[in-house]
Amino acid sequence: MRDSRVLTSMKTIPEIQAEIEWLSEQRTELYTELSRGRSEPGRSETVRQEIKQIDEQLQALWDQHRAERARIRFGEREDIVRRARAEDRLDRAA
């Protein structure tokens, strides 16, 4: 069974890299705001939460980037598993 969520959210490597770059810039701006300490009361916690969300998004994008690079290099996951099982059957038969 395939996960349709993954299939609909697949992006190209340049798209992923652009989004990583944009989010990294946003995070830098938030860290700068936080370091200045001139924000209104309660804003610091909001900024920390925004940074945490961006960090989670960046982690997911890097995971997606690695998966896409692996797919390009080695092929679709299902094909890899199929080849590995076929090789395993050949090894057992020999």
N, C-alpha and C positions, 0 to 999 in steps of 0.2 A: 504494500500500500504506500503510495507516495503522499508526502505532505504538500498539499496545494499551496500552503502559505509560503513555503520556500520557493516553489516554482514561480509564483507571481512576484516575489520580491527580489529576484535575481537581477543584479546590476553588473555592468561591465567594470573592469578594473579602473579605468579612468573616472568613471562616475563615483566609485567607492573612494578613490583617492581624493577627488574634489570634495566630497562630503567630509572626509576625515580632515582635510585642510581647513575647511570652513568651520567645523566644530572645534578644531584646535584653536583657531583664532578667537572664537567666541569664548572658549574657556580661558584663554590668555587675558581677554578683556575683563572677565569676571574676577580672575585672580588679582589683576591690577586694581580693580575697584575694591576688592576685599583688603588688599595690602595698604591702601590709602587710609582706610579706617574712617572715611568721612561720610559714610552712608547714614541714612536716617535710621532711627531705632527699629530693630526687627529686620532690617534689610540684610544684615550679615547672615542670618540664618537662611533667608531666602536664597542668597547668593550661594551659600554652601550647598543647598539642595540642588540648585541649578547645575553647579559644578559636578555634583555626584551623578545627576542624570546624564550630563554630557559624557562623563567618564564611562558610564554604562553603555551609552550609544557608541562611543569610540571603540570599546572592547568588542561589541557586536560587529561593528564594521571591520575591524581587523580580523576577526574570525571569518567573516564573509570574504574578505580579501584573500586570506590564506586558502580557503576552500575553493575559491574561483581559480586561483593560481594552480592548485592541485588538479582541479578538473581540466584545465587547459593542458597541463603537462601529462597527466596520466589517463584522462578520459572520465566518462561518467562513472559514478560510484557503482551503479549496478553492473556495468561492464567489467570493472575491476574485480568485483566479487565473483562474477561469473567465470572470469579467467582464472582466478585463484582456486575456485572449486574444481575447475577442469584440470588444472595442474595437480591438485591434491589427488584427484581420482587417478590420474596417470601415474603419480608416484606410488600410490597404493597398489596399482595393477602391475607395476614393474618389479 
